[in-house]
Amino acid sequence: MPGSPPEHGTVEVYGAEPPGSPLPPAPCTGIKGERHPPIMNVRRCAAVLAAVAVIGAATPAAADSSPSPEPSKALPAALYGDGDPQYDGVWRQSLALLAQDTAGVKPPKAAVDWLTGQQCADGSFAPYRADTSRACDAKTPVDTNQTAAAVQALAALGGHHKATGKAVDWLKSIQNEDGGWGYTAGGPSDANSTSVVIGALAATGEKPAQVTKDGKSPYDALLKLALPCKGDGAGAFAFQPDKKGKLIANADATAAGVLGLLGKGLVVEPAKTGTPELACEKAGGPGQAAVNGGAYLKDELAEDGHLVSSLGGSEQPDHGNTADAVVALAALGAMEPAKKSLAWLEKNAAGWAAQSGPAAYAQLILAAHATGADPRAFGGTDLVKKLAATGPAAEKENEKEKQKAAASDAESDSDSGFGVWWYVGVCLVAGIGIGFLFSGRRKRQQP
């Protein structure tokens, strides 16, 4: 997905199709229509597969052919993960910060500062800028996915209005005429990129339906990628049309399409109410199209509880796409199939996440959160702890300062009954403010 989200080390990338490129099989794997359709050339495929051979990991890869950073150059200490960040540095950092925030953990300041420091002057983000003292130029491989993910993370953390505002302005400036977004500026719109940008818009209080180009909104772009309820892939979404303009069902594009049409971002709150039945019917608008996508995902997951990938020439469980599907189903309120697949992930995803790195741990945390599960007891694994271990050490508040503050609060409260109620009132107001912040990125946006 949501273009989920993606992980470096695979040839499956989140919305990373170069302009005019219609979903070809990956040159080194032959997969078609898989998670975040592949764009890597043979040279990069060989390098990536030699580094890590994992399925469905969560990372977009920029559509460039520049060489990887030299192994001798140490990675920034504030960066999550120890893999080459050239294609997914900002993406995995953003997912890591989002997941920690969702789990109630305050991310290290250094990690947040690293992310904000990656932003270009025009508001966009590239996957990784080793030297941020050099200004971005036409050769800097900025893209929509890294930018939109960074917006969602920084909006969730709060206090970064200038950075998120500039990023959203940049995203709006490169919106396609069909209302959607491609991986890069000017690239053809795809379901995953359009969805993650919708999430960024929602996170900053924008109404996606009102963000238009030539009268077309992001919802219009997604609806054009929805398959009808008859024939193969009924109700699913395509990543992009193929060379002949045909729509081919893609599970991860479907998960992205569902979230996008619901106006949701990468973080989904457990639904209190949901669709009683997921049935594919002719879509008259975003809501029914999202339900149709959910019906497709439910059917795909029904037999084994997980999706599959053909990476490497044989079908294997696709942990990353399965996690994306869980979030999409939970967003619809389809908790029964969502929890069934989450249970499969609890039993089978620990090894995949350990191999894949921070974005994979983040995906699982977000899937657990969407279904109301505890990410600290995920099949015997504390995902939150595992994720934290891939990044910089958390900053510890000075214990003496904490005790001093607590003693001061107690003294003030004992002076009068008014002190207690004043404090409660302030907390309530603060809570309301936080509620607005989070609802801005989580509430369902209606077209």
C-alpha positions as CSV (number, residue, x, y, z in Angstrom):
1,M,0.0,0.0,0.0
2,P,-0.4,2.5,1.2
3,G,1.3,2.1,-1.6
4,S,1.5,0.8,1.5
5,P,3.3,1.0,2.0
6,P,6.9,-0.8,0.9
7,E,10.4,-2.0,2.1
8,H,13.8,-1.9,0.5
9,G,15.4,-5.1,-0.5
10,T,12.6,-6.3,-2.8
11,V,11.8,-5.6,-6.4
12,E,8.3,-4.6,-5.4
13,V,8.0,-0.9,-5.1
14,Y,5.3,1.4,-4.0
15,G,3.9,3.2,-7.1
16,A,7.3,3.5,-8.6
17,E,6.5,3.3,-12.3
18,P,8.4,5.6,-14.5
19,P,6.4,7.9,-16.8
20,G,4.7,5.9,-19.6
21,S,5.7,2.5,-18.1
22,P,2.7,0.1,-17.9
23,L,3.2,-2.6,-15.3
24,P,5.8,-4.8,-17.0
25,P,7.1,-8.0,-15.4
26,A,10.1,-7.3,-13.2
27,P,13.1,-8.0,-15.4
28,C,14.7,-10.3,-12.9
29,T,11.7,-12.0,-11.5
30,G,8.9,-12.0,-14.1
31,I,6.3,-11.0,-11.6
32,K,3.3,-9.0,-12.8
33,G,0.8,-7.0,-10.9
34,E,2.5,-7.6,-7.6
35,R,3.0,-5.3,-4.7
36,H,4.1,-1.8,-5.7
37,P,4.8,-2.9,-9.3
38,P,8.5,-3.2,-10.2
39,I,10.6,-0.8,-12.1
40,M,14.1,-1.9,-11.4
41,N,16.5,-2.6,-14.2
42,V,18.5,-5.9,-14.4
43,R,21.5,-4.3,-12.7
44,R,19.6,-3.0,-9.8
45,C,17.5,-6.2,-9.5
46,A,20.7,-8.2,-9.1
47,A,22.0,-5.9,-6.5
48,V,18.8,-5.9,-4.6
49,L,18.1,-9.6,-4.7
50,A,21.7,-10.2,-3.6
51,A,21.2,-8.0,-0.6
52,V,17.8,-9.2,0.6
53,A,15.3,-11.7,-0.8
54,V,12.1,-11.0,1.1
55,I,8.5,-10.9,0.1
56,G,6.2,-7.9,0.5
57,A,8.6,-5.8,2.5
58,A,7.4,-2.2,2.9
59,T,9.5,0.2,0.7
60,P,9.2,2.3,-2.4
61,A,12.2,2.7,-4.7
62,A,12.8,5.8,-6.7
63,A,12.9,5.5,-10.4
64,D,16.6,6.4,-11.0
65,S,19.6,4.5,-12.0
66,S,22.2,6.2,-9.8
67,P,24.7,3.9,-7.9
68,S,24.2,2.9,-4.3
69,P,26.1,4.7,-1.6
70,E,29.6,3.3,-0.9
71,P,29.5,0.6,1.8
72,S,32.4,2.3,3.6
73,K,30.2,5.4,4.3
74,A,28.5,5.0,7.6
75,L,24.7,5.6,7.6
76,P,23.3,8.4,9.8
77,A,22.9,7.3,13.4
78,A,19.4,8.9,13.4
79,L,18.2,6.7,10.6
80,Y,16.0,3.6,11.2
81,G,17.4,0.4,9.7
82,D,20.9,-0.5,8.4
83,G,20.1,-1.2,4.8
84,D,20.9,1.0,1.9
85,P,18.6,4.0,2.2
86,Q,19.0,5.2,-1.4
87,Y,15.5,4.1,-2.4
88,D,13.5,4.1,0.9
89,G,15.3,6.2,3.6
90,V,12.5,8.7,4.0
91,W,9.8,6.1,3.5
92,R,11.0,3.8,6.3
93,Q,11.8,6.7,8.6
94,S,8.3,8.0,8.2
95,L,6.6,4.7,8.8
96,A,8.8,4.1,11.8
97,L,7.9,7.4,13.4
98,L,4.2,6.9,12.6
99,A,4.2,3.4,14.1
100,Q,5.9,4.6,17.3
101,D,3.5,7.5,17.6
102,T,0.5,5.2,17.1
103,A,1.9,2.9,19.8
104,G,2.2,5.8,22.3
105,V,6.0,6.1,22.0
106,K,7.7,9.5,21.6
107,P,10.2,9.0,18.8
108,P,13.8,10.3,19.4
109,K,14.3,13.9,18.5
110,A,17.3,13.0,16.4
111,A,15.1,10.7,14.2
112,V,12.5,13.4,13.6
113,D,15.2,16.0,12.9
114,W,16.8,13.7,10.4
115,L,13.5,13.4,8.5
116,T,12.8,17.2,8.5
117,G,16.4,17.7,7.3
118,Q,15.8,15.7,4.2
119,Q,13.2,18.1,2.8
120,C,14.0,20.1,-0.3
121,A,13.4,23.8,-0.4
122,D,10.3,23.3,-2.6
123,G,8.7,21.1,0.0
124,S,9.4,17.7,-1.7
125,F,11.4,14.8,-0.3
126,A,13.7,12.4,-2.0
127,P,14.4,8.9,-0.6
128,Y,17.8,9.8,0.7
129,R,20.0,12.8,0.6
130,A,23.4,12.0,2.0
131,D,24.6,15.6,1.9
132,T,21.7,17.9,2.9
133,S,24.0,21.0,2.7
134,R,23.7,20.8,-1.0
135,A,20.5,22.2,-2.4
136,C,18.1,19.9,-4.3
137,D,18.2,20.4,-8.1
138,A,16.6,18.8,-11.2
139,K,18.6,15.7,-10.7
140,T,17.4,15.1,-7.1
141,P,15.1,12.0,-7.3
142,V,12.1,13.5,-5.3
143,D,8.9,11.6,-5.4
144,T,5.3,11.7,-4.2
145,N,5.5,8.6,-2.0
146,Q,8.4,9.7,0.2
147,T,6.9,13.2,0.4
148,A,3.4,12.0,1.3
149,A,4.7,9.6,3.9
150,A,6.8,12.3,5.5
151,V,3.8,14.6,5.7
152,Q,1.7,11.9,7.4
153,A,4.5,11.3,10.0
154,L,5.2,14.9,10.7
155,A,1.5,15.8,10.9
156,A,1.0,13.0,13.4
157,L,3.9,14.2,15.6
158,G,2.7,17.8,15.5
159,G,4.7,21.0,15.4
160,H,5.8,20.8,11.8
161,H,3.1,22.9,10.1
162,K,5.6,24.8,7.9
163,A,7.3,21.6,6.6
164,T,4.0,19.8,6.0
165,G,2.4,22.9,4.4
166,K,5.3,23.2,1.9
167,A,5.1,19.5,1.1
168,V,1.4,19.6,0.5
169,D,1.8,22.6,-1.7
170,W,4.4,20.7,-3.8
171,L,2.1,17.7,-4.1
172,K,-0.8,19.9,-5.2
173,S,1.4,21.6,-7.8
174,I,2.2,18.3,-9.5
175,Q,-1.3,16.8,-9.5
176,N,-2.2,15.2,-12.8
177,E,-5.1,16.2,-15.0
178,D,-7.0,13.1,-14.1
179,G,-6.9,14.2,-10.4
180,G,-4.3,11.6,-9.3
181,W,-0.6,11.3,-8.8
182,G,2.2,9.1,-10.2
183,Y,5.3,8.1,-8.4
184,T,7.2,11.0,-9.9
185,A,6.1,14.5,-11.0
186,G,4.4,14.1,-14.4
187,G,4.3,10.3,-14.2
188,P,1.0,8.6,-15.0
189,S,-1.4,8.3,-12.0
190,D,-1.4,5.0,-10.1
191,A,-3.5,3.7,-7.3
192,N,-0.8,3.5,-4.7
193,S,0.7,7.0,-5.2
194,T,-2.7,8.6,-5.4
195,S,-3.8,6.9,-2.2
196,V,-0.7,7.9,-0.1
197,V,-1.1,11.5,-1.3
198,I,-4.8,11.4,-0.2
199,G,-3.5,10.3,3.2
200,A,-1.2,13.3,3.3
201,L,-4.0,15.7,2.4
202,A,-6.3,14.2,5.1
203,A,-3.5,14.4,7.7
204,T,-3.1,18.1,7.2
205,G,-6.8,18.9,7.3
206,E,-7.3,19.1,3.5
207,K,-10.5,17.7,1.9
208,P,-9.2,15.4,-0.9
209,A,-12.4,15.8,-2.9
210,Q,-11.8,19.5,-3.1
211,V,-8.2,19.2,-4.3
212,T,-8.7,19.2,-8.0
213,K,-7.0,19.6,-11.3
214,D,-9.1,20.5,-14.3
215,G,-12.2,19.6,-12.3
216,K,-10.9,16.1,-11.4
217,S,-10.3,15.0,-7.8
218,P,-8.1,12.1,-6.5
219,Y,-11.3,10.1,-6.1
220,D,-12.0,10.4,-9.8
221,A,-8.5,9.1,-10.6
222,L,-9.0,6.0,-8.3
223,L,-12.5,5.3,-9.6
224,K,-11.0,5.0,-13.1
225,L,-8.7,2.2,-11.8
226,A,-11.6,0.2,-10.3
227,L,-12.6,-3.0,-12.0
228,P,-16.3,-3.8,-12.6
229,C,-18.2,-6.4,-10.6
230,K,-18.2,-8.9,-13.4
231,G,-15.2,-10.9,-14.7
232,D,-11.8,-11.6,-13.3
233,G,-10.8,-9.5,-10.4
234,A,-14.3,-8.2,-9.8
235,G,-14.3,-5.1,-7.5
236,A,-10.5,-4.9,-7.4
237,F,-8.3,-2.0,-8.3
238,A,-5.5,-1.9,-10.9
239,F,-2.2,-0.2,-10.2
240,Q,-2.3,1.4,-13.6
241,P,-3.9,0.3,-17.0
242,D,-1.6,-2.0,-19.0
243,K,-0.3,-1.2,-22.4
244,K,-3.7,-1.9,-24.0
245,G,-5.5,0.1,-21.4
246,K,-6.8,-3.0,-19.6
247,L,-7.2,-3.0,-15.9
248,I,-5.6,-6.0,-14.2
249,A,-6.5,-6.7,-10.5
250,N,-3.7,-6.0,-8.1
251,A,-4.2,-6.8,-4.4
252,D,-2.0,-4.1,-3.0
253,A,-3.3,-1.5,-5.3
254,T,-6.8,-2.6,-4.1
255,A,-5.8,-2.1,-0.5
256,A,-4.5,1.3,-1.4
257,G,-7.6,2.1,-3.4
258,V,-9.9,1.2,-0.5
259,L,-8.0,3.5,1.9
260,G,-7.8,6.3,-0.6
261,L,-11.5,6.3,-1.4
262,L,-12.3,6.3,2.3
263,G,-10.0,9.3,2.8
264,K,-7.7,7.4,5.1
265,G,-4.0,7.5,5.6
266,L,-1.4,5.0,6.7
267,V,-2.9,5.0,10.2
268,V,-6.4,3.6,10.6
269,E,-8.3,3.6,13.9
270,P,-10.3,0.5,14.9
271,A,-13.8,0.9,13.4
272,K,-16.7,1.1,15.8
273,T,-19.1,0.3,13.0
274,G,-18.6,-1.1,9.6
275,T,-20.1,-2.5,6.5
276,P,-22.3,-5.4,7.5
277,E,-21.6,-7.3,4.3
278,L,-18.9,-6.8,1.7
279,A,-20.6,-7.3,-1.6
280,C,-19.6,-6.1,-5.0
281,E,-22.2,-3.8,-6.6
282,K,-22.1,-1.2,-9.3
283,A,-20.2,1.7,-7.8
284,G,-21.9,5.1,-8.0
285,G,-19.2,6.8,-6.0
286,P,-16.2,6.3,-3.8
287,G,-18.0,4.6,-0.9
288,Q,-19.3,1.6,-2.9
289,A,-16.1,1.3,-4.9
290,A,-14.2,1.0,-1.6
291,V,-16.7,-1.7,-0.4
292,N,-16.1,-3.5,-3.7
293,G,-12.4,-3.5,-3.2
294,G,-12.9,-4.9,0.3
295,A,-15.0,-7.7,-1.1
296,Y,-12.2,-8.6,-3.5
297,L,-9.6,-8.6,-0.7
298,K,-11.9,-10.7,1.6
299,D,-12.2,-13.3,-1.2
300,E,-8.5,-13.4,-1.8
301,L,-7.8,-13.9,1.8
302,A,-10.6,-16.4,2.5
303,E,-8.7,-19.7,1.9
304,D,-5.4,-19.2,3.7
305,G,-5.7,-15.9,5.4
306,H,-2.8,-14.4,3.4
307,L,-2.0,-13.1,0.0
308,V,0.7,-14.6,-2.2
309,S,3.5,-13.3,-4.3
310,S,5.2,-14.9,-7.3
311,L,8.6,-13.3,-6.5
312,G,11.3,-15.8,-7.5
313,G,9.1,-17.8,-9.8
314,S,7.0,-19.6,-7.2
315,E,4.1,-18.5,-5.1
316,Q,5.0,-17.6,-1.6
317,P,3.1,-15.9,1.3
318,D,3.2,-12.1,0.9
319,H,3.4,-10.7,4.4
320,G,3.5,-7.0,3.5
321,N,0.5,-7.1,1.2
322,T,-1.4,-9.1,3.7
323,A,-0.7,-6.4,6.3
324,D,-1.9,-3.8,3.9
325,A,-5.1,-5.8,3.3
326,V,-5.7,-6.1,7.0
327,V,-5.6,-2.3,7.4
328,A,-7.9,-1.8,4.4
329,L,-10.5,-4.3,5.7
330,A,-10.3,-2.8,9.2
331,A,-11.0,0.7,7.7
332,L,-14.2,-0.7,6.2
333,G,-15.1,-2.2,9.6
334,A,-14.8,-5.8,8.2
335,M,-13.1,-7.0,11.4
336,E,-13.7,-10.7,11.0
337,P,-11.6,-11.2,7.9
338,A,-9.1,-8.6,9.1
339,K,-8.5,-10.3,12.4
340,K,-8.3,-13.7,10.7
341,S,-5.4,-12.4,8.5
342,L,-3.8,-10.6,11.5
343,A,-3.8,-13.9,13.3
344,W,-1.9,-15.5,10.4
345,L,0.6,-12.6,10.5
346,E,1.1,-13.1,14.2
347,K,2.1,-16.7,13.6
348,N,4.2,-16.2,10.5
349,A,5.5,-12.6,10.1
350,A,8.2,-12.4,12.8
351,G,11.0,-13.7,10.6
352,W,9.9,-11.6,7.6
353,A,10.0,-8.5,9.7
354,A,13.3,-9.2,11.2
355,Q,14.8,-9.7,7.7
356,S,13.0,-6.7,6.2
357,G,13.6,-4.0,8.8
358,P,11.9,-1.0,10.3
359,A,9.2,-0.5,7.7
360,A,8.0,-4.1,8.0
361,Y,7.8,-3.8,11.8
362,A,5.9,-0.5,11.2
363,Q,3.5,-2.2,8.8
364,L,2.7,-4.9,11.4
365,I,2.2,-2.3,14.2
366,L,-0.2,-0.4,12.0
367,A,-2.1,-3.6,11.1
368,A,-2.4,-4.5,14.8
369,H,-3.5,-1.0,15.7
370,A,-6.2,-1.0,13.0
371,T,-7.7,-4.1,14.4
372,G,-7.4,-3.2,18.1
373,A,-4.6,-5.7,18.8
374,D,-1.6,-5.2,21.0
375,P,1.6,-4.7,19.0
376,R,3.6,-5.4,22.1
377,A,2.2,-8.9,22.3
378,F,2.1,-9.9,18.6
379,G,2.4,-13.6,18.5
380,G,5.0,-13.5,21.3
381,T,6.9,-10.6,19.7
382,D,7.1,-7.0,21.0
383,L,6.9,-5.2,17.7
384,V,7.3,-1.8,19.3
385,K,10.5,-2.8,21.0
386,K,11.8,-4.5,17.9
387,L,11.2,-1.4,15.8
388,A,12.9,0.9,18.4
389,A,16.0,-1.3,18.3
390,T,16.4,-0.5,14.6
391,G,16.8,3.2,15.2
392,P,18.5,5.7,17.5
393,A,18.2,5.3,21.2
394,A,15.2,7.0,22.9
395,E,15.8,10.1,24.9
396,K,15.2,9.6,28.6
397,E,13.7,12.4,30.6
398,N,15.7,13.4,33.6
399,E,14.3,11.5,36.6
400,K,15.0,14.3,39.0
401,E,13.1,16.8,36.8
402,K,10.2,14.4,36.6
403,Q,10.1,14.1,40.5
404,K,10.4,17.9,40.8
405,A,7.6,18.5,38.4
406,A,5.4,15.9,40.2
407,A,6.1,17.5,43.6
408,S,5.3,20.9,42.3
409,D,2.0,19.7,40.8
410,A,1.1,18.1,44.2
411,E,1.9,21.3,46.1
412,S,-0.2,23.4,43.8
413,D,-3.2,21.0,43.9
414,S,-3.1,21.0,47.8
415,D,-3.4,24.8,47.9
416,S,-7.0,24.8,46.9
417,G,-9.7,22.7,45.3
418,F,-9.7,25.2,42.5
419,G,-6.2,24.0,41.5
420,V,-7.3,20.5,40.9
421,W,-10.2,21.5,38.7
422,W,-8.2,24.0,36.8
423,Y,-5.7,21.3,36.0
424,V,-8.4,18.9,34.9
425,G,-9.9,21.6,32.7
426,V,-6.5,22.3,31.1
427,C,-6.0,18.6,30.4
428,L,-9.5,18.4,28.8
429,V,-8.7,21.3,26.5
430,A,-5.4,19.8,25.6
431,G,-7.1,16.5,24.9
432,I,-9.6,18.2,22.6
433,G,-6.7,19.8,20.7
434,I,-5.0,16.4,20.3
435,G,-8.2,15.0,19.1
436,F,-8.4,17.5,16.4
437,L,-4.8,16.8,15.4
438,F,-5.4,13.1,15.1
439,S,-8.8,13.3,13.6
440,G,-7.4,15.5,10.9
441,R,-5.4,12.6,9.6
442,R,-7.7,9.7,10.5
443,K,-11.2,10.7,10.0
444,R,-13.0,9.5,6.9
445,Q,-13.0,12.2,4.3
446,Q,-16.1,12.3,2.2
447,P,-16.0,13.4,-1.5
